[in-house]
Amino acid sequence: MRFLSSLGAGMLTCMFFATPSHAQTSSSWWERLSIGMDFRQRLEELRQVENSLPDVSQNGVTQRRLKIRARLTLNSQVNDDFQIGVRLGTGNMDDPLSSNQTLSELLTRKPISLDRAFMTYNPKAAPALTIGAGKFGLPVTRTEMSWDIDVNWEGLYQQVHGTAGPMSYRFVTSQVSIHEEKQRDDTLMFATYGDVSFRFDSGHSVQFVAADYLFSGIDSVAIFVDTEGIGRNTNLTQRDNTGKIIGFQSDFNLIDLIAKATLNTGRRNYPLQLTANWITNTRAATEEKNGFWFTATYGDADKIKTYQLEYTYAHIEQDAVVSTFTYSYSEGTNVRLNRAALRYRVHPQLRLDLITIFTKKLIAAPNDKNNLLLRSQLDASFSF
């Protein structure tokens, strides 16, 4: 009911502000259509490093595979106030986290599906306001501890932004439909978000983010993941007398705080960026409710002939976040993660990436060896 109320309020707001624009662009909408494509080829290797074998070379390769990601993006400014967008992409239809497609399965054809489909309303008469609807990229700043970079929300969002001298600010609310059930309450997520940024004459900048992600009817996610095999779950669950999963042990209301600093090092295209993210689940059933994510980046590989060095450390307790949506290579929650990356922009349309990810459980069962999982990735990414 709250979701329907929010939906109605959003549509009424859109109707209220959507007065006819008398300064329409003379060209047709299809003439203002922008087309983008990106393609990534990945070689990935997974290795289990046993605790009893200190020499990594003695541990056999668990898996080696090729993956591709291909996406086609279409955007059009329909008129002065409205924009529409669609993105098609490869990937497993049952994976909400990634558009990667593994090359295997007897040379079968690979699926292409709808990754995004949305409209945004940004009235010329009120440029600080944006209203979006559909399946869209997240309109908030976050790290991959709370939401994987490839997750797209489905529902509505409302945004107000502005600037005042060196300061800029943004406030966002969003109503997201995650899963619909006939027999149970629908799974919904309500986001309330704000950020403020400051830019200085020295070239330095800082950003502070505070967000609240409130989930309603979240037990349906645990049941759906278990019965349909879609996504993953590492959160604590409840089971009935037959061992069947009937929900999570915890509810989820995530308080997400981020501080980000970008420092001018004096070298062109080589800023130093530091990001610290702390998150807590205020409705967790246990004390395993907190998460920390830290990233340091030197260089900007979006610039031609530029290297980028990156290191990430994460500590994510079992019920700190909803494991179905967190970073796809973190193995869920209850994990300690170290990630190092070297990136280089060879050409305006080509970037090379070498990424190494180490993950290990924070708390393991008595008979669990809790081996270190080493994941290595070599990427070649093209964009047009």
PEMO-V985627 format. One record per residue. N is the residue number from 1. SS is DSSP state (~ for helix, > for strand, _ for the rest). Layout:
N_SS / N_SS
This chain:
1__ / 2_~ / 3_~ / 4_~ / 5_~ / 6_~ / 7_~ / 8_~ / 9_~ / 10_~ / 11_~ / 12_~ / 13_~ / 14_~ / 15_~ / 16_~ / 17_~ / 18__ / 19__ / 20__ / 21__ / 22__ / 23__ / 24__ / 25__ / 26__ / 27__ / 28__ / 29_~ / 30_~ / 31_~ / 32_~ / 33_> / 34_> / 35_> / 36_> / 37_> / 38_> / 39_> / 40_> / 41_> / 42_> / 43_> / 44_> / 45_> / 46_> / 47_> / 48_> / 49_> / 50__ / 51__ / 52__ / 53__ / 54__ / 55__ / 56_~ / 57_~ / 58_~ / 59__ / 60__ / 61_> / 62_> / 63_> / 64_> / 65_> / 66_> / 67_> / 68_> / 69_> / 70_> / 71_> / 72_> / 73_> / 74_> / 75_> / 76_> / 77_> / 78__ / 79__ / 80__ / 81__ / 82_> / 83_> / 84_> / 85_> / 86_> / 87_> / 88_> / 89_> / 90_> / 91__ / 92__ / 93__ / 94__ / 95__ / 96__ / 97__ / 98__ / 99__ / 100__ / 101_> / 102_> / 103__ / 104__ / 105__ / 106__ / 107__ / 108__ / 109__ / 110__ / 111__ / 112_> / 113_> / 114_> / 115_> / 116_> / 117_> / 118_> / 119_> / 120_> / 121_> / 122__ / 123__ / 124_~ / 125_~ / 126_~ / 127__ / 128__ / 129_> / 130_> / 131_> / 132_> / 133_> / 134_> / 135_> / 136_> / 137_> / 138__ / 139__ / 140__ / 141__ / 142__ / 143__ / 144__ / 145__ / 146__ / 147__ / 148__ / 149__ / 150__ / 151__ / 152_> / 153_> / 154_> / 155_> / 156_> / 157_> / 158_> / 159_> / 160_> / 161_> / 162_> / 163_> / 164_> / 165__ / 166__ / 167_> / 168_> / 169_> / 170_> / 171_> / 172_> / 173_> / 174_> / 175_> / 176_> / 177_> / 178_> / 179_> / 180__ / 181__ / 182__ / 183__ / 184__ / 185__ / 186__ / 187_> / 188_> / 189_> / 190_> / 191_> / 192_> / 193_> / 194_> / 195_> / 196_> / 197_> / 198_> / 199_> / 200__ / 201__ / 202__ / 203__ / 204__ / 205_> / 206_> / 207_> / 208_> / 209_> / 210_> / 211_> / 212_> / 213_> / 214_> / 215_> / 216_> / 217__ / 218__ / 219_~ / 220_~ / 221_~ / 222_~ / 223_~ / 224_~ / 225_~ / 226_~ / 227_~ / 228_~ / 229__ / 230__ / 231__ / 232__ / 233__ / 234__ / 235__ / 236__ / 237_> / 238_> / 239_> / 240__ / 241__ / 242__ / 243__ / 244__ / 245_> / 246_> / 247_> / 248_> / 249__ / 250__ / 251__ / 252__ / 253_> / 254_> / 255_> / 256_> / 257_> / 258_> / 259_> / 260_> / 261_> / 262_> / 263_> / 264__ / 265__ / 266__ / 267__ / 268__ / 269__ / 270__ / 271__ / 272_> / 273_> / 274_> / 275_> / 276_> / 277_> / 278_> / 279_> / 280_> / 281_> / 282__ / 283__ / 284__ / 285__ / 286__ / 287__ / 288__ / 289__ / 290_> / 291_> / 292_> / 293_> / 294_> / 295_> / 296_> / 297_> / 298_> / 299__ / 300__ / 301__ / 302__ / 303__ / 304__ / 305__ / 306__ / 307_> / 308_> / 309_> / 310_> / 311_> / 312_> / 313_> / 314_> / 315_> / 316_> / 317__ / 318__ / 319__ / 320__ / 321__ / 322__ / 323__ / 324__ / 325__ / 326__ / 327__ / 328__ / 329__ / 330__ / 331__ / 332__ / 333__ / 334__ / 335_> / 336_> / 337_> / 338_> / 339_> / 340_> / 341_> / 342_> / 343_> / 344_> / 345_> / 346_> / 347_> / 348__ / 349__ / 350_> / 351_> / 352_> / 353_> / 354_> / 355_> / 356_> / 357_> / 358_> / 359_> / 360_> / 361_> / 362__ / 363__ / 364__ / 365__ / 366__ / 367__ / 368__ / 369__ / 370__ / 371__ / 372_> / 373_> / 374_> / 375_> / 376_> / 377_> / 378_> / 379_> / 380_> / 381_> / 382_> / 383_> / 384__
